[in-house]
Amino acid sequence: MENGYAAERMRRRQISILLAAVGIPVISLFSVIDFLEGARLELFVDLVLIAVLLVALVAIFRHDQDRQAYLIGLNVISLGVLYNVSLGAGNESALYWVFVLPLLLFFFLGRRDGLFSLLIVIAGMALLLFLPDLLHTYDYGLKTGLRFSLSFLFVAVVGYGLESSRDRFSRMLQEEQAELLHEKADLEEALLQIKTLHGLLPICASCKKIRDDRGYWQQIESYLYEHADARFSHGICPDCAKKLYPGLKVYDETGEQGGA
């Protein structure tokens, strides 16, 4: 589980670096264009987005606040994009950036939190596209609103499906890894028991009891049964038979066991 969490954390950190490395220069270029065009509100949003990316990187790599950085940073970015949409920024090109939000939200926040944040974005877009007079925002027209809504819904469903699939297979791999670790532990324990029988065994020279690792003396049958899962059936050897039962012919001349 810990290895899976560490791998997932590293995966998101790598993409966050890529996002900042590409996003900051692109947004900076837009801010220059907005400055030259005198679009002060759009310029302000651009600067806020750059600041959010930089602060998020510091929170992730310096303070290890990955979850908080993703949650706060992405929601602020979503609000910034919605604000640009409300202004009709870039001659309506602000709409294009909304398509990126479902992928980012699901990737960094996961299926549950990503869906919650996405529903907020959907609600905001519905207000901006279909009730512009109510909010006094840029009017994209009904046809553009409908076309965008269908396209955005498609991207959102695909993003949710991809994250659900990744999450499901990630859980399966973690369960398989846990089972393999459990089997490995069992095999190592069994191997350790086998190796114990190959070591130096303290045995009594008189009664033949064996001293175990805890210092207790055990009958050799009990010790081998515990460490090797062996079973014993008792008999008597020819030498002991002659010594203990001299009047009985337990074995014949060939050493084969006969009737008593």
C-alpha positions in Angstrom: 0.0 0.0 0.0 2.7 2.4 0.9 4.6 1.7 -2.3 1.4 2.3 -4.3 0.8 5.6 -2.5 4.4 6.7 -3.1 4.2 5.8 -6.8 0.9 7.7 -7.2 2.3 10.7 -5.4 5.4 10.7 -7.7 3.2 10.4 -10.7 1.2 13.5 -9.8 4.3 15.4 -8.9 5.9 14.8 -12.3 2.8 16.0 -14.1 2.6 19.0 -11.8 6.1 19.9 -12.9 5.2 19.5 -16.5 2.0 21.6 -16.0 4.0 24.4 -14.4 6.8 24.2 -17.0 4.4 24.6 -19.8 1.6 26.6 -18.2 3.7 29.4 -16.7 5.4 30.4 -20.1 2.1 30.1 -22.0 0.2 32.2 -19.4 3.0 34.7 -19.3 2.8 35.1 -23.1 -1.0 35.7 -22.8 -0.3 38.3 -20.1 2.0 40.2 -22.4 -0.7 40.1 -25.1 -3.3 41.3 -22.6 -1.0 44.1 -21.5 -0.4 45.3 -25.0 -4.2 45.2 -25.7 -4.9 47.0 -22.5 -7.1 44.2 -21.1 -6.4 44.9 -17.4 -8.8 42.4 -16.0 -7.5 39.6 -18.2 -4.0 40.6 -17.3 -4.9 40.4 -13.6 -6.3 36.9 -14.0 -3.2 35.8 -15.8 -0.9 37.0 -13.0 -3.1 35.3 -10.4 -2.9 32.0 -12.3 0.9 32.2 -12.5 1.1 33.0 -8.8 -1.1 30.0 -8.0 1.1 27.6 -10.0 4.2 28.9 -8.2 2.7 28.7 -4.7 1.4 25.2 -5.5 4.9 24.1 -6.5 6.4 25.5 -3.2 3.7 23.8 -1.2 4.2 20.5 -2.9 8.0 20.2 -3.0 9.0 22.3 0.0 6.3 21.6 2.5 4.9 18.2 1.2 1.4 19.6 1.1 0.4 17.8 -2.1 -3.3 17.3 -1.4 -3.9 20.8 -0.2 -2.0 22.3 -3.1 -3.9 20.3 -5.7 -7.3 21.0 -4.1 -6.9 24.7 -3.5 -4.8 25.4 -6.6 -7.0 23.6 -9.1 -10.2 25.2 -7.7 -8.6 28.7 -7.9 -7.5 28.0 -11.5 -11.1 26.8 -12.3 -12.5 30.0 -11.0 -9.9 32.0 -13.0 -10.9 30.2 -16.2 -14.6 30.8 -15.5 -13.9 34.5 -14.9 -12.1 34.8 -18.2 -15.1 33.0 -19.8 -17.4 35.6 -18.2 -15.4 38.3 -19.8 -15.3 36.7 -23.2 -11.5 36.9 -23.0 -9.4 36.4 -26.1 -12.3 36.9 -28.5 -14.2 34.0 -26.9 -11.1 31.7 -26.9 -11.4 31.4 -23.1 -13.9 28.7 -23.8 -11.2 26.4 -25.1 -9.4 26.3 -21.8 -12.5 25.0 -20.0 -12.0 21.6 -21.8 -8.7 21.1 -19.9 -10.4 21.3 -16.5 -12.1 17.9 -16.3 -8.8 16.1 -17.1 -6.8 18.1 -14.5 -9.5 17.8 -11.8 -9.8 14.0 -12.1 -6.1 13.5 -12.5 -5.0 15.4 -9.4 -8.0 15.2 -7.2 -9.2 11.7 -7.9 -12.7 10.5 -8.9 -14.7 11.8 -5.9 -13.2 15.2 -5.2 -12.6 15.7 -8.9 -16.3 15.1 -9.7 -17.4 17.5 -6.9 -15.2 20.3 -8.3 -16.3 19.5 -11.8 -19.9 19.9 -10.9 -19.2 23.4 -9.6 -17.5 24.2 -13.0 -20.5 22.8 -14.9 -22.9 24.8 -12.8 -20.9 28.0 -13.4 -20.6 27.4 -17.1 -24.4 26.8 -17.3 -25.0 30.2 -15.7 -22.5 32.0 -17.9 -23.7 30.4 -21.2 -27.4 30.4 -20.7 -28.1 33.2 -18.3 -25.7 36.0 -19.3 -28.2 38.7 -18.8 -28.8 37.7 -15.2 -25.1 37.9 -14.4 -24.3 40.7 -16.9 -21.5 38.6 -18.5 -20.4 38.0 -22.1 -23.2 36.6 -24.3 -21.9 33.7 -26.4 -25.2 33.0 -27.9 -27.5 29.9 -27.6 -26.0 27.9 -30.4 -22.4 28.3 -29.1 -23.7 27.4 -25.6 -25.3 24.2 -26.8 -22.4 23.1 -28.9 -20.0 23.8 -26.1 -22.1 22.0 -23.5 -22.3 18.8 -25.6 -18.5 18.9 -26.2 -17.7 19.6 -22.6 -20.0 16.8 -21.4 -18.2 14.4 -23.7 -14.8 15.4 -22.3 -16.0 15.2 -18.7 -17.4 11.7 -19.2 -14.2 10.5 -20.8 -12.1 12.1 -18.0 -14.3 10.4 -15.4 -14.0 7.1 -17.2 -10.3 7.3 -17.5 -9.9 8.1 -13.8 -12.3 5.3 -12.7 -10.4 2.8 -14.8 -7.1 3.9 -13.4 -8.4 3.8 -9.9 -9.9 0.3 -10.3 -6.7 -1.2 -11.8 -4.6 0.6 -9.2 -6.6 -1.1 -6.4 -6.3 -4.5 -8.1 -2.6 -4.1 -8.4 -2.4 -3.1 -4.7 -4.4 -6.1 -3.7 -2.3 -8.5 -5.7 0.9 -6.9 -4.3 -0.5 -7.4 -0.7 -1.2 -11.1 -1.5 2.3 -11.5 -3.0 3.9 -10.0 0.1 1.8 -12.3 2.3 2.9 -15.3 0.3 6.5 -14.1 0.4 6.3 -13.8 4.2 4.9 -17.3 4.5 7.7 -18.7 2.3 10.4 -16.9 4.2 9.0 -18.3 7.5 8.9 -21.8 6.1 12.5 -21.4 4.7 13.6 -20.2 8.1 12.2 -23.3 9.7 13.9 -25.5 7.2 17.2 -23.8 7.7 16.9 -24.3 11.5 17.1 -28.0 11.0 20.3 -27.6 9.0 22.0 -25.7 11.8 23.8 -27.0 14.9 21.2 -28.7 17.1 22.1 -29.1 20.8 21.1 -32.7 21.7 21.4 -34.5 25.1 24.0 -37.2 25.0 21.9 -39.4 27.3 18.2 -39.0 26.6 18.6 -37.4 23.1 16.3 -34.5 23.8 16.9 -31.3 21.7 17.2 -27.8 23.1 15.1 -25.3 21.1 15.7 -21.6 20.5 13.9 -20.7 23.7 16.1 -22.9 25.8 13.6 -25.7 26.5 14.4 -29.3 26.0 12.1 -31.3 23.8 11.8 -34.9 22.7 13.3 -35.3 19.3 9.9 -36.4 17.9 8.2 -33.2 19.2 11.0 -31.0 17.9 11.0 -32.5 14.4 7.2 -32.4 14.3 7.2 -28.7 15.1 9.9 -27.6 12.8 9.6 -30.1 9.9 6.0 -31.3 10.2 7.3 -34.8 10.3 5.2 -37.8 11.6 6.7 -40.8 13.6 5.7 -44.4 13.9 7.5 -46.3 16.7 9.2 -49.6 16.3 12.3 -51.3 17.7 15.7 -52.0 16.0 17.3 -55.5 16.0 20.0 -54.5 18.5 17.5 -53.1 21.0 15.2 -56.1 20.5 18.1 -58.5 21.4 19.0 -56.4 24.4 15.5 -55.8 25.8 13.8 -59.0 24.7 16.4 -61.7 24.6 13.8 -64.5 24.9 11.8 -63.3 21.9 12.8 -63.7 18.3 11.7 -60.4 17.0 14.0 -60.6 13.9 15.2 -63.6 12.0 18.8 -64.3 10.9 18.5 -62.1 7.8 17.4 -59.1 9.9 13.8 -59.2 8.7 11.1 -58.7 11.3 9.4 -61.9 12.2 6.6 -62.9 14.6 7.1 -62.7 18.3 
